[in-house]
Amino acid sequence: MKCTRIIGTVHHGSYKKIIDVLFTKEELSMRMNRKTARDGVEIELELYEDLQEGDIIAENESYAYAVKLYVPKLPKENLNPEIKVKNYL
């Protein structure tokens, strides 16, 4: 599927089911990009404007594909550090 413009936003409502297309913060300002939606549909972007979360970039008969900001999780610290007991005796 090819996208050359932003169709609308999910904030104004949509009568179709919304499928997320994950973007990182850096990818929102890229002009040309290729992404895969959560349902496996490939979307080729060729935009000359910055994307924002909630923008609808493509749609078909039953689905609308919208931008979703993806923030990678940082690795967790060791939650069970070795317990050190000081003996004063």
DSSP file (Angstrom, degrees, kcal/mol; ACC not computed):
  #  RESIDUE AA STRUCTURE BP1 BP2  ACC     N-H-->O    O-->H-N    N-H-->O    O-->H-N    TCO  KAPPA ALPHA  PHI   PSI    X-CA   Y-CA   Z-CA
    1    1 A M              0   0    0      0, 0.0    43,-3.2     0, 0.0     2,-0.4   0.000 360.0 360.0 360.0 139.0    0.0    0.0    0.0
    2    2 A K  E     -a   44   0A   0     41,-0.2     2,-0.5    43,-0.0    43,-0.2  -0.887 360.0-163.8-111.8 138.1    1.4    3.4   -0.8
    3    3 A C  E     +a   45   0A   0     41,-3.1    43,-2.4    -2,-0.4    55,-0.1  -0.979  21.7 159.3-123.1 123.4    0.9    6.6    1.2
    4    4 A T        +     0   0    0     -2,-0.5     2,-0.3     1,-0.2    44,-0.3   0.410  69.5  21.7-119.0  -3.7    1.5   10.1   -0.2
    5    5 A R  S    S-     0   0    0     52,-0.3     2,-0.5    42,-0.1    -1,-0.2  -0.986  82.0 -98.2-157.0 161.7   -0.6   12.1    2.3
    6    6 A I        -     0   0    0     -2,-0.3    51,-0.2     1,-0.2     3,-0.1  -0.748  28.7-163.5 -84.7 126.7   -2.2   12.1    5.7
    7    7 A I        -     0   0    0     49,-2.5     2,-0.3    -2,-0.5    -1,-0.2   0.871  54.2 -64.9 -80.6 -39.1   -5.9   11.1    5.4
    8    8 A G  E     -C   56   0B   0     48,-1.0    48,-3.3    46,-0.0     2,-0.3  -0.938  53.8 -82.2 178.0-161.3   -7.1   12.2    8.8
    9    9 A T  E >   -C   55   0B   0     46,-0.3     3,-0.8    -2,-0.3    46,-0.2  -0.937  20.0-130.1-131.2 156.5   -6.7   11.5   12.5
   10   10 A V  G >  S+     0   0    0     44,-2.3     3,-1.3    -2,-0.3     4,-0.1   0.649 101.5  76.0 -76.8 -14.2   -8.2    9.0   14.9
   11   11 A H  G 3  S+     0   0    0      1,-0.3    -1,-0.2    43,-0.2     3,-0.1   0.737  92.1  52.9 -69.3 -22.2   -9.0   11.8   17.3
   12   12 A H  G <  S-     0   0    0     -3,-0.8    -1,-0.3     1,-0.2    -2,-0.2   0.421 120.6-106.5 -91.2   0.7  -11.9   12.8   15.0
   13   13 A G    <   -     0   0    0     -3,-1.3     2,-0.3    -4,-0.1    -1,-0.2   0.100  29.6-138.1  91.2 154.2  -13.3    9.3   15.1
   14   14 A S        -     0   0    0     -4,-0.1     4,-0.1     2,-0.1    -1,-0.1  -0.991  12.9-148.5-149.6 142.3  -13.4    6.6   12.5
   15   15 A Y  S    S+     0   0    0     -2,-0.3     2,-0.3     2,-0.1    -1,-0.0   0.454  82.4  74.8 -89.4  -1.4  -16.0    4.1   11.3
   16   16 A K  S    S-     0   0    0      1,-0.0     2,-0.2    47,-0.0    47,-0.2  -0.726  94.9 -94.5-108.0 159.6  -13.3    1.6   10.5
   17   17 A K  E     -d   63   0B   0     45,-1.4    47,-2.6    -2,-0.3     2,-0.4  -0.545  42.2-127.2 -72.0 135.9  -11.2   -0.6   12.8
   18   18 A I  E     -d   64   0B   0     -2,-0.2     2,-0.5    45,-0.2    47,-0.2  -0.737  20.3-165.6 -91.5 128.9   -7.9    1.0   13.5
   19   19 A I  E     -d   65   0B   0     45,-2.9    47,-2.3    -2,-0.4     2,-0.2  -0.960  22.0-126.1-111.6 129.2   -4.7   -1.0   12.9
   20   20 A D  E     -d   66   0B   0     -2,-0.5    18,-2.1    45,-0.2     2,-0.5  -0.489  15.7-163.3 -78.2 142.4   -1.5    0.4   14.5
   21   21 A V  E     -d   67   0B   0     45,-2.2    47,-2.4    16,-0.2     2,-0.3  -0.981  25.2-134.2-120.6 113.9    1.7    1.1   12.5
   22   22 A L  E     +d   68   0B   0     -2,-0.5     2,-0.3    14,-0.4    47,-0.2  -0.513  28.7 174.4 -80.2 132.1    4.6    1.5   15.0
   23   23 A F  E     -d   69   0B   0     45,-2.4    47,-3.8    -2,-0.3     2,-0.2  -0.971  24.3-134.3-130.1 145.1    7.0    4.3   14.6
   24   24 A T     >  -     0   0    0     -2,-0.3     4,-0.8    45,-0.2     3,-0.3  -0.520  37.5-101.7 -87.4 169.1    9.9    5.5   16.7
   25   25 A K  T >4 S+     0   0    0     45,-0.4     3,-0.6     1,-0.2     4,-0.3   0.865 122.6  51.1 -60.8 -37.2   10.3    9.2   17.5
   26   26 A E  G >4 S+     0   0    0      1,-0.2     3,-0.9     2,-0.2    -1,-0.2   0.829 104.4  57.3 -70.3 -31.8   13.1    9.6   14.9
   27   27 A E  G >4 S+     0   0    0     -3,-0.3     3,-0.9     1,-0.2    -1,-0.2   0.658  87.3  77.6 -75.3 -15.1   11.0    7.9   12.1
   28   28 A L  G << S+     0   0    0     -4,-0.8    23,-2.4    -3,-0.6    -1,-0.2   0.784  98.7  42.6 -66.1 -26.0    8.2   10.4   12.5
   29   29 A S  G <  S+     0   0    0     -3,-0.9    -1,-0.2    -4,-0.3    -2,-0.2   0.407  86.2 115.8-101.6   2.0   10.1   13.1   10.5
   30   30 A M    <   -     0   0    0     -3,-0.9    17,-0.2    -4,-0.2    19,-0.2  -0.482  54.5-152.2 -71.4 141.1   11.5   10.8    7.8
   31   31 A R  S    S+     0   0    0      1,-0.2    16,-2.1    -2,-0.2     2,-0.4   0.871  81.2  31.5 -82.9 -39.8   10.2   11.6    4.3
   32   32 A M  E    S+B   46   0A   0     14,-0.2     2,-0.3    16,-0.0    -1,-0.2  -0.980  75.6 144.0-124.3 131.7   10.5    8.1    2.7
   33   33 A N  E     -B   45   0A   0     12,-1.9    12,-3.3    -2,-0.4     2,-0.4  -0.984  36.9-140.3-158.8 158.9   10.0    5.0    4.8
   34   34 A R  E     +B   44   0A   0     -2,-0.3     2,-0.3    10,-0.2    10,-0.2  -0.991  28.0 175.0-130.3 124.7    8.6    1.5    4.6
   35   35 A K  E     -B   43   0A   0      8,-2.7     8,-3.3    -2,-0.4     2,-0.5  -0.862  25.8-135.4-128.2 159.1    6.7    0.1    7.6
   36   36 A T  E     -B   42   0A   0     -2,-0.3   -14,-0.4     6,-0.2     6,-0.2  -0.975  23.7-136.4-116.2 126.9    4.7   -3.1    8.4
   37   37 A A    >   -     0   0    0      4,-2.9     3,-1.9    -2,-0.5   -16,-0.2  -0.220  31.7 -98.7 -74.5 169.9    1.4   -2.7   10.2
   38   38 A R  T 3  S+     0   0    0    -18,-2.1    -1,-0.1     1,-0.3   -17,-0.1   0.736 124.1  53.9 -64.5 -22.1    0.4   -5.0   13.1
   39   39 A D  T 3  S-     0   0    0    -19,-0.2    -1,-0.3     2,-0.1    -2,-0.0   0.385 123.7-101.3 -94.1   5.4   -1.7   -7.1   10.7
   40   40 A G  S <  S+     0   0    0     -3,-1.9     2,-0.3     1,-0.3    -2,-0.1   0.407  74.4 140.1  97.0  -2.1    1.2   -7.7    8.3
   41   41 A V        -     0   0    0     -5,-0.1    -4,-2.9     1,-0.0     2,-0.4  -0.609  47.7-134.3 -77.8 130.7    0.3   -5.2    5.6
   42   42 A E  E     - B   0  36A   0     -2,-0.3     2,-0.5    -6,-0.2    -6,-0.2  -0.721  19.4-164.8 -88.1 133.9    3.3   -3.3    4.2
   43   43 A I  E     - B   0  35A   0     -8,-3.3    -8,-2.7    -2,-0.4     2,-0.6  -0.977   7.9-154.0-122.4 125.5    2.9    0.5    3.8
   44   44 A E  E     -aB   2  34A   0    -43,-3.2   -41,-3.1    -2,-0.5     2,-0.4  -0.884  15.9-155.3-100.7 119.7    5.3    2.6    1.7
   45   45 A L  E     +aB   3  33A   0    -12,-3.3   -12,-1.9    -2,-0.6   -41,-0.2  -0.797  25.1 167.5-101.6 134.6    5.4    6.2    2.9
   46   46 A E  E     + B   0  32A   0    -43,-2.4     2,-0.3    -2,-0.4   -14,-0.2  -0.635  27.3 154.8-140.6  77.6    6.4    9.1    0.7
   47   47 A L        -     0   0    0    -16,-2.1   -42,-0.1   -17,-0.2     4,-0.1  -0.765  39.8-160.4-112.4 151.0    5.4   12.1    2.8
   48   48 A Y  S    S+     0   0    0     -2,-0.3     2,-0.3   -44,-0.3   -17,-0.1  -0.076  76.1  64.7-117.9  31.2    6.6   15.7    2.8
   49   49 A E  S    S-     0   0    0    -19,-0.2     2,-0.2   -18,-0.1    -2,-0.1  -0.976  89.6 -96.3-146.5 156.3    5.2   16.5    6.3
   50   50 A D        -     0   0    0     -2,-0.3     2,-0.2     1,-0.1   -21,-0.2  -0.488  37.4-129.9 -76.5 142.8    5.9   15.3    9.8
   51   51 A L        -     0   0    0    -23,-2.4     2,-0.3    -2,-0.2    -1,-0.1  -0.571  18.7-162.9 -88.4 154.3    3.7   12.6   11.2
   52   52 A Q    >   -     0   0    0     -2,-0.2     3,-1.9    17,-0.0    15,-0.3  -0.930  37.2 -83.4-130.4 158.2    2.1   12.7   14.7
   53   53 A E  T 3  S+     0   0    0     -2,-0.3    15,-0.2     1,-0.2     3,-0.1  -0.410 115.9  28.6 -62.8 131.2    0.6    9.9   16.7
   54   54 A G  T 3  S+     0   0    0     13,-2.2   -44,-2.3     1,-0.3    -1,-0.2   0.295  82.0 139.3 101.3  -8.1   -3.0    9.2   15.6
   55   55 A D  E <   -C    9   0B   0     -3,-1.9    12,-2.4   -46,-0.2     2,-0.6  -0.509  51.2-133.7 -69.4 133.7   -2.5   10.2   12.0
   56   56 A I  E     +CE   8  66B   0    -48,-3.3   -49,-2.5    10,-0.2   -48,-1.0  -0.807  29.7 172.6 -88.3 120.2   -4.3    7.9    9.5
   57   57 A I  E     +     0   0B   0      8,-2.6   -52,-0.3    -2,-0.6     2,-0.3   0.619  60.9   6.5-106.4 -16.3   -1.9    7.2    6.7
   58   58 A A  E     - E   0  65B   0      7,-1.2     7,-3.4   -55,-0.1     2,-0.3  -0.986  58.4-177.4-159.4 158.5   -3.8    4.5    4.8
   59   59 A E  E     - E   0  64B   0     -2,-0.3     5,-0.2     5,-0.3     2,-0.2  -0.988   4.4-173.2-156.6 156.5   -7.1    2.7    4.6
   60   60 A N        -     0   0    0      3,-2.5    -2,-0.0    -2,-0.3     5,-0.0  -0.553  57.2 -61.9-130.7-160.4   -8.9    0.0    2.8
   61   61 A E  S    S+     0   0    0      1,-0.2     3,-0.1    -2,-0.2     0, 0.0   0.842 130.0  10.7 -60.6 -36.0  -12.5   -1.3    2.8
   62   62 A S  S    S+     0   0    0      1,-0.1   -45,-1.4   -46,-0.1     2,-0.3   0.550 119.5  56.7-124.0  -9.1  -12.6   -2.3    6.4
   63   63 A Y  E     -d   17   0B   0    -47,-0.2    -3,-2.5   -45,-0.0     2,-0.4  -0.927  52.5-155.8-129.4 150.9   -9.4   -1.0    8.2
   64   64 A A  E     -dE  18  59B   0    -47,-2.6   -45,-2.9    -2,-0.3     2,-0.6  -0.989  18.2-142.6-119.8 135.2   -7.7    2.3    8.8
   65   65 A Y  E     -dE  19  58B   0     -7,-3.4    -8,-2.6    -2,-0.4    -7,-1.2  -0.875  24.4-175.8-103.9 120.2   -3.9    2.3    9.4
   66   66 A A  E     -dE  20  56B   0    -47,-2.3   -45,-2.2    -2,-0.6     2,-0.3  -0.845  29.5-103.3-122.0 152.4   -2.8    4.9   12.0
   67   67 A V  E     -d   21   0B   0    -12,-2.4   -13,-2.2    -2,-0.3     2,-0.4  -0.524  34.6-173.9 -72.5 131.6    0.5    6.0   13.4
   68   68 A K  E     -d   22   0B   0    -47,-2.4   -45,-2.4    -2,-0.3     2,-0.4  -0.998  24.2-126.0-128.7 126.8    1.4    4.7   16.9
   69   69 A L  E     -d   23   0B   0     -2,-0.4     2,-0.5   -47,-0.2   -45,-0.2  -0.578  22.8-155.0 -75.6 126.9    4.5    5.9   18.7
   70   70 A Y        -     0   0    0    -47,-3.8   -45,-0.4    -2,-0.4    -1,-0.0  -0.909   9.7-171.9-106.7 122.7    6.7    3.1   19.8
   71   71 A V        -     0   0    0     -2,-0.5   -47,-0.1   -47,-0.1     2,-0.0  -0.950  23.1-132.5-114.1 111.4    9.0    3.6   22.8
   72   72 A P        -     0   0    0      0, 0.0     2,-0.3     0, 0.0    -2,-0.0  -0.346  23.2-117.3 -64.1 141.3   11.4    0.7   23.3
   73   73 A K        -     0   0    0      1,-0.1     3,-0.1    -2,-0.0     0, 0.0  -0.583  23.5-126.7 -79.9 138.9   11.6   -0.5   26.9
   74   74 A L        -     0   0    0     -2,-0.3     2,-0.1     1,-0.1    -1,-0.1  -0.534  36.6 -92.5 -79.1 150.2   15.0   -0.2   28.6
   75   75 A P        -     0   0    0      0, 0.0    -1,-0.1     0, 0.0     2,-0.1  -0.401  46.7-115.4 -63.8 139.3   16.4   -3.3   30.2
   76   76 A K        -     0   0    0      1,-0.1     3,-0.1    -2,-0.1     2,-0.0  -0.414  26.1-112.7 -75.7 149.7   15.4   -3.7   33.8
   77   77 A E        -     0   0    0      1,-0.1     2,-0.7    -2,-0.1    -1,-0.1  -0.315  49.4 -78.0 -72.3 164.5   18.0   -3.5   36.6
   78   78 A N        -     0   0    0      1,-0.2    -1,-0.1     2,-0.0     0, 0.0  -0.539  45.6-167.9 -66.5 111.5   18.7   -6.6   38.6
   79   79 A L  S    S+     0   0    0     -2,-0.7    -1,-0.2     1,-0.2    -2,-0.1   0.651  78.7  52.2 -79.9 -15.2   15.7   -6.6   40.9
   80   80 A N  S    S+     0   0    0     -3,-0.0    -1,-0.2     3,-0.0     3,-0.1  -0.581  75.8 179.7-118.9  67.9   17.2   -9.3   43.2
   81   81 A P        -     0   0    0      0, 0.0     2,-0.2     0, 0.0    -2,-0.0  -0.297  45.7 -84.3 -66.9 156.4   20.6   -8.0   44.1
   82   82 A E        -     0   0    0      1,-0.1     2,-0.5     2,-0.0    -2,-0.0  -0.414  47.1-123.8 -62.7 127.2   22.7  -10.2   46.3
   83   83 A I        -     0   0    0     -2,-0.2     2,-0.5    -3,-0.1    -1,-0.1  -0.622  25.8-162.1 -79.2 122.5   21.7   -9.4   49.9
   84   84 A K        -     0   0    0     -2,-0.5     2,-0.5     2,-0.0    -1,-0.0  -0.923   2.8-165.1-109.6 125.8   24.7   -8.3   51.9
   85   85 A V        -     0   0    0     -2,-0.5     2,-0.5     2,-0.0    -2,-0.0  -0.933  12.8-140.9-111.9 128.5   24.4   -8.5   55.7
   86   86 A K        -     0   0    0     -2,-0.5     2,-0.6     2,-0.0    -2,-0.0  -0.760  11.6-153.0 -88.8 127.8   27.0   -6.7   57.8
   87   87 A N        +     0   0    0     -2,-0.5    -2,-0.0     1,-0.1     0, 0.0  -0.891  16.1 178.5-100.9 122.9   28.0   -8.6   60.9
   88   88 A Y              0   0    0     -2,-0.6    -1,-0.1     1,-0.2    -2,-0.0   0.359 360.0 360.0-103.0   3.7   29.2   -6.4   63.7
   89   89 A L              0   0    0      0, 0.0    -1,-0.2     0, 0.0    -2,-0.0   0.450 360.0 360.0 -94.4 360.0   29.8   -9.1   66.3
